[in-house]
């Protein structure tokens, strides 16, 4: 597997060729945009899921899925069963 290159550009070049830089980022290239001498940004595509789930939430979901695989869960066949369970707590 070869490593992707880091592509650096200026904010001016980015404005002139936005479409090209977005396409590179979509392909997995790391695009770094320099704005003057003090600010630097990384262009990163995100999915709809990225807007709603933090890394911590994603990790907790993975842990819960593993617990289910290990049989560390409770399932109910009816709402009545679930109600009885919660009343017993």
C-alpha positions as CSV (number, residue, x, y, z in Angstrom):
1,X,0.0,0.0,0.0
2,X,1.5,3.4,-0.9
3,X,1.1,6.4,1.2
4,X,-0.9,9.4,-0.2
5,X,1.0,12.6,-0.7
6,X,0.2,15.7,1.2
7,X,-0.9,18.4,-1.2
8,X,-0.2,22.0,-0.1
9,X,-1.8,25.0,-1.6
10,X,-2.4,28.7,-0.9
11,X,-5.8,30.1,-0.2
12,X,-5.6,32.0,-3.5
13,X,-4.9,28.8,-5.5
14,X,-7.6,27.0,-3.5
15,X,-10.2,29.6,-4.5
16,X,-9.1,29.4,-8.2
17,X,-9.3,25.6,-8.3
18,X,-11.7,24.5,-5.6
19,X,-13.3,21.8,-7.6
20,X,-9.9,20.1,-8.2
21,X,-8.9,20.2,-4.5
22,X,-12.3,18.9,-3.4
23,X,-11.9,16.0,-5.8
24,X,-8.4,15.2,-4.4
25,X,-9.8,15.2,-0.9
26,X,-12.6,12.9,-2.0
27,X,-10.0,10.5,-3.3
28,X,-8.3,10.4,0.1
29,X,-5.5,12.9,-0.6
30,X,-4.6,15.2,2.3
31,X,-5.1,18.8,1.1
32,X,-3.5,21.5,3.3
33,X,-4.5,25.1,2.6
34,X,-2.2,27.9,3.8
35,X,-3.8,31.2,4.6
36,X,-1.0,33.8,5.0
37,X,1.9,32.8,7.1
38,X,0.0,32.0,10.3
39,X,-3.1,29.9,9.4
40,X,-3.2,26.4,8.0
41,X,-6.3,24.3,7.3
42,X,-6.9,20.7,6.2
43,X,-9.6,19.9,3.7
44,X,-11.4,16.8,4.9
45,X,-14.6,15.2,3.5
46,X,-17.2,14.2,6.1
47,X,-20.2,12.1,5.9
48,X,-23.7,12.7,7.3
49,X,-22.8,10.4,10.2
50,X,-19.8,12.6,11.1
51,X,-22.2,15.4,11.9
52,X,-24.1,13.5,14.5
53,X,-21.7,11.0,16.2
54,X,-18.7,12.0,18.1
55,X,-15.8,9.5,18.3
56,X,-16.9,8.7,21.9
57,X,-20.4,7.9,20.8
58,X,-19.1,5.7,18.0
59,X,-16.8,3.9,20.4
60,X,-19.7,3.3,22.8
61,X,-21.8,1.9,20.0
62,X,-19.0,-0.5,19.0
63,X,-18.7,-1.6,22.7
64,X,-22.5,-2.2,22.9
65,X,-22.4,-4.3,19.7
66,X,-19.6,-6.4,21.2
67,X,-21.6,-6.9,24.4
68,X,-24.6,-8.1,22.3
69,X,-22.4,-10.6,20.5
70,X,-21.1,-11.8,23.9
71,X,-24.7,-12.3,25.1
72,X,-24.4,-9.5,27.6
73,X,-27.8,-8.1,26.7
74,X,-31.5,-8.6,27.5
75,X,-34.1,-8.9,24.9
76,X,-37.9,-8.9,25.3
77,X,-40.6,-10.6,23.2
78,X,-43.3,-8.1,24.3
79,X,-43.8,-4.7,25.8
80,X,-45.3,-6.5,28.9
81,X,-42.0,-8.4,29.4
82,X,-40.1,-5.1,29.1
83,X,-42.4,-3.4,31.6
84,X,-42.1,-6.2,34.1
85,X,-38.3,-6.1,33.8
86,X,-38.2,-2.3,34.5
87,X,-40.6,-2.6,37.4
88,X,-38.3,-5.2,38.9
89,X,-35.4,-2.9,39.0
